[in-house]
Amino acid sequence: MSSHGRLLIIGGAAGPSLLARFVELAGGSRARIVVIATASSSPAAAETAHREAFTALGAGEVVPLRLNTRADAQLEQPALHRATGVFFTGGDQERITTVLGGTATDSLLQARVAAGAVVLAGTSAGAAAMSGTMIAEGDAPGVNRAAVRTGPGLEFLPGVLIDQHFAERGRLNRLLSAVALYPHELGLGIDEDTAILTDGDRFEVLGSGAVTVVDAGAATDIRVPARGPITLAGARIHVLPAGHTFHLTGRRPVVDAPAAERGVA
């Protein structure tokens, strides 16, 4: 379970420090950033807001890439060939997957990320779409089948289920339900103004909140009835604030305290 190339996956409501980190990763004043607002119901407004934010943070070039239909996503994309950073905005994650999935644009992004030629970021819906199995929606109470609906994601980070706005919208039940349905996947619940930055088979937590990792690999009992509560016994949960690192392949957090807690500058 590894990702070639770097991903910055944001739980929504990204503050200036996370956006600045993206600009830095993309090359700072030499960054060529492409904003994809396919998920948004108001793509022009989302494009403008992100162009202004990234420009104010010192990015050298910021351009929108409007992809409204699959026909758009099958066209040649010169901007993506030049890009050093690509940013997916929030909105409806199923818009991203149904418009981009399997298209020429999807293939180009996969190749450029795998080659390490571009840093790929997504916030909210843009974060959810990064996984192989994508959490699409769900707000029913309890831990059960009705609490979550899933679908195929773009699989930039395989082997995980990503949920966003996690603490703010009380989505633990939803993530537990999803992990019980897909116990081979790690559940990652990312708070607002919080992100994971991937590096090979590990990620680092950034931002003001925490990432909740739900691991059903060690569960001693999982039962998912057609109706009613799910049984999930012996699963592991880790809550990791900024500075912590998690190994995806080994399914374990690094136990050393973050540098800030150790007094390291």
Sequence and secondary structure as in RCSB ss.txt:
>XXXX:A:sequence
MSSHGRLLIIGGAAGPSLLARFVELAGGSRARIVVIATASSSPAAAETAHREAFTALGAGEVVPLRLNTRADAQL
EQPALHRATGVFFTGGDQERITTVLGGTATDSLLQARVAAGAVVLAGTSAGAAAMSGTMIAEGDAPGVNRAAVRT
GPGLEFLPGVLIDQHFAERGRLNRLLSAVALYPHELGLGIDEDTAILTDGDRFEVLGSGAVTVVDAGAATDIRVP
ARGPITLAGARIHVLPAGHTFHLTGRRPVVDAPAAERGVA
>XXXX:A:secstr
  BSSEEEEE SS  HHHHHHHHHHHTGGG EEEEE TT SSHHHHHHHHHHHHHHTT SEEEE    SHHHHTS
  HHHHH SEEEE SS HHHHHHHHTTSHHHHHHHHHHHTTSSEEEEETHHHHTTBSEEEEE   SSSSGGG EE
EE   SBTTEEEEESTTTTT HHHHHHHHHH TTSEEEEE TTEEEEEEBTEEEEEESSEEEEEE TT SEEE  
SSS  EEES EEEEEETT EEETTTTEE  S  TTTTT  
